[in-house]
Amino acid sequence: LADVTQKGDYIRQRVSAMPHVKEVRGLGLMLGIVLEEGLEARKVADKALEKGLMVLTAKTLLRLLPPLNISQQELDQGLNILENALRDI
């Protein structure tokens, strides 16, 4: 459980500093990303998928639901892809 909490905190910190991110909310590794007004979550999700990262959407939110046993390397790889997708929008 401590590992999941640490990874969740790490994701929140990284995602909060990304462009076009207004807020990150959720618990543990189940996170929702609120985007700036006018940005469509579906377009960001499509851009991330083009780059090799699958994220979910829930209305206007991006949803992150990584497995609990995700490695730090995989986490960094996915967050880098998400950041690049947000920069390209």
ABEGO torsion letter per residue (X at the ends): XAAAAAAAAAAAAAAAABBGBABBBEBEABBBBBBBBGBBAAAAAAAAAAAGBBBBBBEABBBBBBBAABBAAAAAAAAAAAAAAAAAX
